[in-house]
Amino acid sequence: MGDDGAERRPAGELEAGVLAALWAAEEPLTPGRVQEALGGSLARTTVTTILSRLYEKGSVTRIRSGRGYAYSPTEDAPGLTARRMHSELAKDEDRSAVLARFVSQLNDEDERMLRSLLDGGEAG
C-alpha cells in the first residue's frame, strides 16, 4: 500500500500549485513543463491527472501539443475565486441566508469595498 510516513497534502493544494504555474506562464504548458515549474516533486502522471480534473471543472483549456495537450487557465485567480463563490452559493436553497451570513462576517474594509462595488464604484 502507501508509505505510512508520507504526508498527504491538503485538498486543493495540488490544484492550486498547478494553477499558479499556469498563471505564471506566458504560454500554454504541457504536463512535463508544469512538472518542471513545480520543481519536479510530483510525478508527471500526477500532474496530468490534476490537469485533466481542472479541465473537467472548466478551470483550464487545452490545445493539442504533439501526442498530448498543453494547458492554459481559463481565468485569473480572482476570477476563479469568484466562480467558486458562485458555485457555493448555488448549492444552498436559502441564498438570502447565505449572503446575509457572508456579509455579516466581512471585516470593515471588505464591507466598504463591497458597498462601493454595489454602488457602482471601483474596488480599492
N, C-alpha and C positions, 0 to 999 in steps of 0.2 A: 504494500500500500504506500501511502505518502510518508514523507520524512517527518517524524514526530517533532524534530527540532525546528522545522521550518515555520516561520510566521506567515499567516495569511494577511494579505493587505486588506484594509477596509474596503467595503463595497464602493465601487465607483472610482477608486484611486487609480486603477489602471486606465480606465477610460479617460479620466482627467489628464493623465500624463500623455496619452496618445493624442488627445485633442490639443494639448499645449504644444506638442511637437508639430502638429499640423498648422496651428496658428502662427508659429514662429517661421514656418517655411514660406518661401516665395513662390513655390510651385507645388503641384500635387506630388505626394510621396508614395513610393511603394512600401510594402511592409518591411522590407530589408532596410530601407532608408529611415523609416520610423524607428526600427530597432536600433540603428546606429545613433539616432538623435536621442534615444532614451539611455544611451550608454551601454547597450548590448547586454543588459542584465536579464532580459526576457528572451525566451525562445522565439524565433521568427513565427512559428506556428501559433504561439500565444498572441503575438501582435496581430497576425492575420485574423484570428478569431475575434479579437477585440474590434478590429476594423470592420469585420463583417457584421457584428452586432450593432456597431454605430451606424452602419449603412442601413440596416433593417429598421433602426429607430428614426432614420432621416437626419441624423446629425452630420453625416458626411456624404459626399457624392463620390463617384468613382468613374475613371475612364480606363480603357484598355491600355496596358503598357506591357508589351511583349506577350508572354503567356498568362500574365496576371493583371492586376489593376494598380493604379495609382490613385490615391485618395486626397480629397480636399474637404475642409469643413464647410458646412452649408451656411453657417453664420458665426459671428464673433462671440466671445464669451458672454457679454451682456445679453445678446440675442438668445443664446442657449439657455441662460438662466431665466429669461422672461418666458421662453417656451415651456420650461419645466414648471414655472409658477402657474401658467395657464393650464397645463396638464393636471397639476394637483388640484386646482380649483374646480376643474371639470369632473373630478372624481366624487365630489360631495354634492348631495342634492340641495343642501341649505347653503347656497353661495353667499347669501347675506350674512349668515353667522360666521362663515369662514373669513369673509372680507372684514367684518367688524372685529374679529379676534386678531387678524393680521394688523389692522390699523391701530388697535389698542396696544399692541406690543412694539410699535415703532418708537425709536428714540426721537427726541425733539427735532434734531437736524433732519432725519429721514422724513418725519411728518411734514416739516416745512417744504422739503423738496417735492414730496408727493402733492401737497396742496398747490404748489407753484405749477407743477405739471398739469394738474387737473384744471387749473385756471388758465391754461394755455401758455404758460411761461416756459422758460428754459430751466433745466436742472443744472445745479451748480457743478 
